[in-house]
Amino acid sequence: MKRSQINQAVRDATVCFIRHGWTLPPNPRWDVTDFGRDDFRACGLVLVNLAEEPEYCEKLMFAYPHQITPAHTHRLKKEDIICRHGVLEVRLWPASPEKCSASDPPSRVRVDGQETSIDAGSVLVLQAGSRVTLEPGVFHSFWAAAEDTIIGEVSTANDDLTDNLFAEPVSRFTQVEEDEPALVRLVSDPVL
Ligand SMILES: O=C(CO)[C@@H](O)[C@H](O)CO
């Protein structure tokens, strides 16, 4: 990604967070990625790592409408993905998507704490305030289905270097092309 695109995404996410009352801490830990696909508006995510403790983590995320986070699961992390504002759509598979078929028995996930049956590859629509609880091994892909969608994540330990298993080859962190000065430092930027 170009640094100018990253700067614009940080500005757009900041405006959206402020507009809906999500005040960031000083020196937020920004993470902006196109998952190596080089088509950020179609595939990408803006994240702020709010808490990064060994026992628990929290993130605040922003996605443009229909911008997708590609199908992945986690080796160890259990997480709640939360729609904080707007509408969030989450596609779920009990295992790697290419191993699932429509005839598989429905799997159980918890939505707002309630066990729910869901067919492999079907889409959950989360309205603001709702969350889905994902155990390690459950593949998920998500996107914003409305303007100003703000996404929360509360989880066990997060390690984006080693814990993501993507269904298709992607690169978790983007390669940055420096075309203007950086507005913020990303978690993936080299330490100077
Ligand atoms: O786990 C998630 C979303 O499910 C993010 O925290 C990761 O950073 C995506 O790679």
The ligand as a Gaussian input file, in Angstrom:
#p B3LYP/6-31G(d) Opt

LIG

0 1
 O       -8.627000     -11.641000      14.513000
 C       -8.903000     -10.667000      13.884000
 C      -10.221000     -10.564000      13.215000
 O      -10.940000     -11.751000      13.320000
 C       -7.928000      -9.563000      13.784000
 O       -7.588000      -9.156000      15.085000
 C       -6.684000     -10.020000      13.085000
 O       -5.683000      -9.040000      13.230000
 C       -6.933000     -10.306000      11.617000
 O       -5.780000     -10.859000      11.026000

